[in-house]
Amino acid sequence: MVKRLLALLMAFATAVSVLGGVPALAEEYSTTYSEFLYQPAPAVPAFAVPGGNFTLYMKGNDLDVKGIEAVSILHGPYQLPILSATAPAGNDMSTVVVGVPNDVAPDDYFLLIKTDKGTLVLPNGLKVFKEWPKTLKIAWVSDTHITTGAKVGYVCENYFQSSIYKLEEMCSNPIPLHSVVATYSAYQYWAMNDATILVNTGDEVDTSGDATAYNIIYDITRLTSASGLPIVGIKGNHDDPPTIYTQVIGPRYFYVTIGKFLIIGLDTGGDQGYPTMEQIEWMEKVLEEHRDYIPIILYHHPYFFNPRWNYLGGVIENLDPNADWDEIKGLLRASWASQEEISKRFLEDVVKYNVVLTLSGHIHHDMYWLYTDKNGNKHYFLTLTSTGAPDKEPNPPANPRYSPTWYGSNLVVVDENGNVEMPYVSVDIEDNKVKSDFMSVPVPQRFIIFKHETDFGTALKFFNDLDHSVTGPIAVQVPTNAEVDPDATNITYKVITSREIAGRYYMLLNVTIPQGVSQLVIDTGKDTEKPVVQIAYLQPSHPRPNSNFVVYFTAQDNLGIRDLYAVIYDSDGNPVKYGKVDRFPAEPSSGKPGDTFYIVQLPGLESGKYRLEIVAEDFYGNKAVVTKELNVTPSKPPTATSTAGEESGICGPAFIVGLAIVPLLLRRRR
């Protein structure tokens, strides 16, 4: 309940703020792609090879493109030639064909598009391959659910729980995992692991009106693509209505080609859960125009999904969409099955155009369906667990009969002959039913990056619980003149280069992240200041015996806080332990960048006197400790003006008002 109310409060704060797209870098630049283009977009780049070309699909018919520049941290800038005059393309759209010179190095580029309306800065705008890939290695995330609220899950090893208390009984080091951290970790992991592209199959944010959340996923996309990995994303039901989505992230539906591969992104709407007939007809036209390509379709709501038959999926063989439709439709998700004309036609197209792979999300669980048509062609319908949301079945499950899951992502490989495999995982099938609970990779479950960006520097804390080290490129935004501090860094690294792009300064490194906990510090000088911590209040204000309670506090540092936790000591000075935990982890009160408010959930204590310590330690070992004496006594009987429910809860109006005035209380203390 605490987390729900925090999320509501943060959503309210976002709603009353001024809505808009990604803020401009400076007066001469715009980063809101939708002011200029339909495509490419931050989550739908153009793809090309040296000597090739791509098309800008522009808004309106009066945009005058004066020049186009491609630049990455490592390469360029290159001036790209405009090969055709602006041509009307209907539906308030015009096109310009842009050339890619022969000397352009393979990389993922920012596009700086100079027009009579200003200059658009488009990260992830153009991916240039040395030659078209014969195998597409698709890093896959879904349901990232970026939020400015306080939705947090708890992980350790392969365990995941939505309650910190359950996990503390099993693990000595439970980690609160916010969707912002989870998403950044997964994106960056796959940027370091030689994927061709990364796709996100929807619900990129948790609330479609949360402009700040879209800015966050935009920034994650910007840094990941700057590391060299292009991103392709679609919208989900939480991105609906797509008002801000289409302003900041990308179009509702689209297609791109990568050599011989055709990727189509569809919009299955909000509550409707299926694409419109207009999209189906558009898709058929695209498929017909690309007969010699290998089609891959992305959409959010799964097509096959019958939990009563088997929650994890299964194998369907020798069924024809026409002759055997009555049998097939019983295996469909209810939303698709409710629109038989659309769902039947979609499967007919899958067979007709030999669509080898479709990827979806939405159900926050791994699911695998293999449909073999009567021609013997295989069509994989795969669904991924949530990468960033805690709203899923925990591991261990709440009910032994349920199927557990975790925070996951995956790699799906498609070759030029249309063969599909998931090289990192296996799928067990018995009697045509899938038996595997986990069909995804435990990233970010077991690989987490906590990123801190300030005017003083950028610091990264790595938590690698995989069975191997992780090596690859990583791009970070840093202050001008910042350098890696080798004394504060304990990973293997090499600075490749650094560069300013459109008013932001970036550094590109190649790093090796070992197993365990490690850090990378890039700053403008050594940090000699300890963090500043202040306790705001407790809820309830006087903890009662054997009743859980929450501490609200602020913590901030000029570079970033590496470790933040609470310890409770009894009257003899011994640390209090709950389950396997005696250091109780702090959780962010929101996902907003730079937010300094935190909570720590603490277990019930027996009657007596205790000392509470909040400990904050930065990346240089500077430590701050604040204490508060606790006197845990039984509560007084309810008065005539209160009820037992009000006395025992922390979810009434007083709680919301109290949370809202935390900044005022702290300001008065200062």
N, C-alpha and C positions, 0 to 999 in steps of 0.2 A: 504493500500500500504506500509506503514511503516513496518508493521509486516511481509509482504511478503519479503521485501528486507532484513530485519534482518535475516529471516529464510534462505534466499539464501546465505547471507554472512557467516552465521554459518555453513551451509552445505558445502560451499566452503572451509572454514577453516578446516573442518573435512576431506574433500577429499584430501587436500594437506598434511595432517598429516599421520603418519605411521599407516597403517591399521593393525589390529590384534585382537586376542581374548581378554578375560579378563586377565589383567596383573597378573603375578605370585605374590604370597604373599611373597615368599622368594626363594632363590636359590634351596632349597630342595623340594619345592612344585610346582605343576602346577594346575591351575584352568581352563584350557582349556580342557574340557571333551573329545572333538573330537580327541585329540591326542591319546586317549586310547580306547574310547568306542563308540558304537552306542547307547546303552541303558543299564542302566538308564542314564538319562541326567538331567540337571538342571530343565527342565520343563517336564520331564517324569520320575518320581521316580519309584522305585520298591515298591511293597506292600507285606506285609507278616504278619504273626502272630507268637508269640513265639512257637518254636518247628517246624516251617515251613522252607521254603527256597525260594530263588529267583535266577534268572539267570543273569549273566553278559554277554552281547553281545559285544565282543571285536573286535577291528580293527585288521585285519591281523591274522596270525596263529602263530606268534612268540613272543607274549607278555607273559612274565613269571610273573604271579601273585604270589608274595611272602607272602602277608598277607593283611587282610581286617579288618579295625577297624570301628565301628559305635560309634559316640559320638554326644550328644546334649548338650545344655547348662546345662540341669538338670540331664542327665543320661549318664552312661558309663564312660570311654570307654569300649566297649565290643569287644573282639576278635572273629570274625566270622569264623567258620570253612569252609574250602574249601572241598566240598563233592565229587567233580569229577575232573578228570584231564582235561586239556584244550582239547576241541574237535573241529575239523574243522566243520563249518556250512555253507560253500559255500559263494560265493560272497565276498571273502576276509574278512570273518568273522569267529570267533571262539567263543565258549561258555565255561563258567565255572559256575557250580551250587554252590551256597553259602548257608550255613545253618544259621538259626537264633536260638541261644540257648534259652532254656526254661525260663531263668531268665532275658531276655531282657524286659525292661519296655516299655509300649506303649509310643511312641513319634515319632517325625519326626527327622531323623538323618542325619548328615553329614556322608558321607563315606570317609574314608582315605584309598585309594587303593594303596598298595605298590607294585611296579613292578621293573623289571630290567631297566626300562626307567625313573624311578623317582616315586614320590608319587603324585597321583591325589587327590585333595580336591574337593569333590562333595557335595555341599549343596543340600538339598531336595533329597538326594540320596535314602533314604529308609524310608518308613512310616510303623511303626509296630503298629497294632491294638491289643487290648487285646483279642478280638475275632472279627470275620468278621461281619461288620455291616449289619443289616437286612434292614436298611433304608439308602439310600445315600442322604445326604444333600449337594447339589451342589451349592456352591457360584459361581456366574457367572459374569465375566467381559468380555469385548470385545473392540476391536479397541482402545487400550490404546494409540497408536500413540506416544510413547515416542520420543522426539526430542531434539536435542541440539540447535535447532532454537528458535525463539521467538513467536511461535504460542500460543496465549493466548485467552481464553474465559472469560466472566465476569458473575458472579453468585450473586444472593441474593435471599433468600427464595426459591420459586419455579421458579423464573425468570432466564432466561439465554439469553444473547445476545452476538453476536460477535463484537459489537461496544460498547465501554465504554460509549460513549455519550448517547446512547439509554437507557442504564441501569441507568445512573446517573439521568435521568429524573424520574425514578420510585423508586429508592432506595437511602437511605442515606449512606449505607455502601457496595457498590459493591466490590466484591473480584476478582482480576485477578487470574485466575486459569490455571496454566501451566500443561501440560500433566504429567510431572514428579510428581508434587504434587498430582494431581488427582489420578494417578495410585497407588502411595504409600498409599494414604488415603483409597481407596477402598480395596486394598489387606489387609491392617491392620485392617480395620473395620470388615471384615469377619473372620479374625483370632481371633477376640474377640467375635465372635457370634456363636460359636459352629457348624460351618460347618464341613462336613466330608472332603471335598476337595474343591479346587478352580480351575475353568477352565477358560482359556483365549482363546476365539475363533478367535484369529488372528489379524493381523496388530499390533503386539506387539510394533513395532517402526514405525516411520513415513517415514523413508528413509532406504532402505535395505543396503546401503553402509555406514551408520552412525555407526561406531564401538563404539563410546562413548555411543550412545543411547542403544546399546545392553548391554554394561557394566552396564548401569543404571538399566535396567529391570532385569538383572542378580542379581544385589545387592538388588533390591526390593524383588525378589524371595527368595534370601538368608535370608533376615531378616524375611520375612513372614513365611517361613518354620521353621526358628529357633523359631518363636512364637508358632509352633505346627501345622500349617495348610499346608498340602502338595499341590503343584501346578501342574496342568496338562495344557500344552499350545500347541496350533497349530499355524502354520504360516498363514499369510494372503497375499493378493496381494502386500501390502507395504513391506512385508518381502521377496519379490521376485525380483531378483534371490536370493536364500537362502544361498549365500556363507558364510556370517558372521553368519546368523541365525543357520545354522547347525554346525558351529564351536563353538558357545557360548551357544545356548539355547536348541536345541533338533533336532531330526530327522524330515524329511519332513512328513512322515506318520508312524503310529505305532499302537500298541494296548497294553492295560494293563488290568488285572483283579483285582477286589476287591471283594473277596468272590464270591457271585453269580452274580456280575455285570461285564459286559464286556464293556470297553470304547475303541472305535476306533477313531483315529484321521486321517483325510484325508487332502490332499493338493489339493486345487482347483486352484492352480497356480496363475499367475499374471493376465494379461488381459484376459486369456482364461475363467476363472470363472467356471470350472467344473473339476472333477478328471479325470485322464486318465483311459483308459480301463485296463491298467496294474494294477492300484490301485483297480479297481472294482473286478477284478479276485482275487487279493490278499485278499481283504475284504471278498469275498465269501468263500475263504478257511478258514479264521479266524472264520467266523460265523459258518461254517460247523463243525469246530473242537470244537466249544463252544455252542453246541445245547441247553444245559440246562441252559445257562446264560441269563441274561436280558441285551440285547444290547442297547448301547447308542452311537450315532455317532456324532462327532464334525467335522465341516467343515466351511469354511469362507463365501463363497458366498451362499446366501439362495437358496433353491430348489424351493419352492413355492414363487412367487412374481408377482402379477399382479396389478399394481397401477390403471389401468383403471377400473378394476372391483371393487377393494377396496384396498386402500394403506395399511391398518392395518391388513389385513388377513381375514380369514373366516373359515367356516366349510364345509368340503367335505365329502359326505356320499354315501356309496354303489356304488362306482365307482371302476372298476377292471382295473389294469394296462394293461391288454390285450384287453378285450372287449370294454373298454371305453377310450382307450388311446387318441383319437382325442379330447375328451372333457377335459381330464386331462392336456394335454400338453399346452392348452391355459391358464392355471393357473401358468405355470412355469416361472421362471426367464429366460430372453432371452438367456443367455449364456448356461444354461442347455438345454433349448429347441432347441438350435442349434445343439446339439449332441443327437439325438433321441435314438440311440442305447444305449448310456451310461445312459441317464436319465431314459429311460424306464426300463432298467435292474436294475438300482439303486432302483426304486420304487418296482419292482418285488421282490428284495431282502428284502426290508423293510417289505413287506407283508409275504414273505416266512419264514423269520426268526423272525418275530414279533418284529421288532425294535420299542421300545416304545417311544423313544425320540431322536430327532436330534436338535443340537444347532448350530446357525450360527450368523454372524454379518454383516459387510460390509456396510449396507445401513444407518448406524448411526441413527437408529430408532427402537423402539419396534415393533414387528410384531408377530402375533399368528395365526397359522394354525392348525386345528384339522382334521386329515384325518381318517375316520372310514371305514375300508375295508368291503368287503361283508361277512366276517366271524364275523363281529361285533367287531374286535379288534381296539383299538384306538392307533393312532400314532401322536405324537405331534411334529410339526415342528415350533420351536420357534426361534426368532431373537431378538437380544438385541441392544439397542441404544449404542452410543459410550461412553465408560467410561472416555476417556482422550482427545478426539479431539474436538476443537470448530467448526468443519465443519459439522454442522447439522442445522436443522430448529429451529430457536430460539423460546423461549416462553416469551412474546406473539409472534405469528408467523409473518413473514414478510408480509404474505397475509392472510386475514381472512379465506380463503378457505383451507389453508395449515394446516397440522397436526403438532403441536409443540412438542418439546422434551426437554431433559435436559441431564446432566451428570449422568448416571445411572449404576446400577448393579442389581443383582437379586439373589434369592435363589429358586432353583428348587429341589423338593423332589421326589425321586423315591423309592418305597418300593419293598420288595422281591416278590410281586405279579405283579409288573409292573405298578402299579398305579402312576400317575404323578400329582403333584399339585404345584402351586406357592403360598405359604401360606401368603405372605405379600401383595399380590396385587389381584385385581379382574379384570375379563374381561367381558365387556358387549357385548352381541351378539344379533343382531336383523336381522331377515330374512337371517340367515347364514352369516351375515357380522359383523365383529368386529367394535365396535364404540368407544373403549377406546383409547385415545391418549397416556396415560402413563400406561405402563404395567411393569414398573421396579421400583426399590427402589431409592429414591433420595440420593444415596451415589455414588460419593462424593459431589453431588450438595449441600447437607446440612450437611455434615460431612467432615471436612478438617483438615489434619495434615501437618503443615509446620515443616520440620525437618532440623536442623543445626548440622553438624558434624565438629569439629575442633580438633586440638591437645589439646586444653584447656578443651573441654568437648562436650557433646551432649545436645541440647536443643530442645524441642518440643513445638510448639504452637498449641493448639487445638481450632477448631471452630466447636461447636456442635449446630446446628440449628434444630435438631430433637426434637420430643416432649418427649424425655426420655434421661436419662443418659446412657452411654455405659460402660460396665464392661467386662474385660477380660485380657488375657495375651498380653504382648508386649515385643519383644526383640529388643534391641538397641546395636549398636556397640559404645564403649566408650574407652577413654584412660585408660591405666593401672592405678590403684589406684583411679579412679574417683568414687565419691559417690553422691547420691542424696542430693541436698541442700534443706532442708525442708523450709528454709526461703524464697527461690525463687520459690518454688513449691506450687501450690494451687489446686492440685487434690488429691484424696485419692489414696494411693499407698502402695504396699508391695513389697520389694525386695525379690524375691524368691531365686535367686542365681546368681553368676557370674562365668565366666570361660573363659580361653583362648583356642581357637580352631585354630590350624594351623596358629599361628602368629597374630590372631586377638582376641581382648578382647570383650566379650559380657556380657550384663546384662539382666536378665529376670525378669520382674516385673508383678504383677497383679495390674491393675489400674482401677479406676472409673472416667470417663470423664463426668463432669456435663454439663448441658445445658449452653450455652454461650461461652465465651472465657476463656481459662485456659492455664496453662503451666506446664511442667515438666523439671527440670534442673538437669543434672548430670555432675559434673565437678570436677576439681582437686583443686579448690579454688574459693573464691568469686571474682567476676568480678568487678574491680574498674575503668576500663578504659571505656571511652565513645567511641562511634563509630567515624570513620573518614569518612567524606563526602566531596566530591569535585564536583562542577559543571563543566562539560566539555564545553558544548555549547548548544545553542538553535537552533531549526530549524523551521522556518527561524530564522536567527540570530537577526532580528528586527521584533518582532510580529506586525502584522497589525491589524487594528480595525476589530472586529467581525470575525476574522479568527483563527481557531484552530492552536495550535502550540505544539511542543514537547521539553522537556528538557532531555538532556542526562547527566548522572552523575555517579560517583562511590560511593559506600558505603560499608564499611567493619567493622568487629568487631572481637575481639579475640574469642568470643563464638557464637555470632549470633545476627542478628537484628530482634527484635520482631515486631516493627511497623515502617513503612517507608512510608512517604507521603509528599505531597506538600500543602502549604497554600498560597493564594494570598491575599494581603491587598491593599485596595485602598488608595488614598492620605489622607483620613481621618482616616486611621488605621482600617477600618472595613473589616472583611474577605469577600471575593467575593464568592458568592454562584452560582452554576449552577445546576438547577433542585433541588434536595434534598441534594446535596453534597457541603460541604465546605472544606473537607479534600480529596484531590485527590490522589488515591492510586498509588504507584510506581509499576512497572512491571519489571520482570527480562528480560534482553536482550537476554538470552539464557537459555537452560536447563542444562548447564554443571555444575557439582558440583563445588562449590567454586567460581563461577563467581561473580565478584563484580560490574558489569556494569548494570545499570538500566535506564529505561525511565519513564517519567510521561507525559501523554497526558492531555493537558489543553485546556479549552474552549476559544473561542474568547472573547476579552475584548474590551470595548469601548475605544475611544481615551483618553489618560491620563497617569498619572504616577502611578506605582504600585510597591509593594515590594513582591518578590517571596521568600518564605522560603522552604527549603528542611529539613525535620525533621526526624531524625533517633533515635530510642530508643531501647536499648538492654533489655535482660531479667532481668537485675538488676535495671532498671529504669535510667541508665546512658543515657543522652540525648545529641545529637549533632544537632546544627542548623546552616545551611549556608544560606546566603541571597544573593539576586541579585536584583538590581534596574531595573525596566522595564519602558521604555518610548514608549508607543504604539502610533504610528503616521501613517497617511496614507502613502502608498508606493509611490515612484516616478514613473512617467510614464515610460513604457518600453523604453530602448534605442534601437538604430538601430541594435545592435548586439545580442539582446535577443528577445524572443517571450513571449507572454502572458502566454503560457503553462509553459515555463521554469521559469518565474517569480513567478507563483502561486504554483508550485509543490515542493515536497520534494523528488522526486523519480528519479532525474537525476543522471549522473555520479558523480557530485560534492558531492551529499549526500552519495553515497557509499564510495567515497574516504574519506570524512569527518568522517564517522563512523569508518573506518579502522584506522584513525590516532588518535582516542580518547586516546588510551594508551600513545601515544607520547606526546600529549598535556599535559596530566596530569603529565607525567614524567618530562617535562620541568618546570611545575609549582613547583614541589617538589624541 
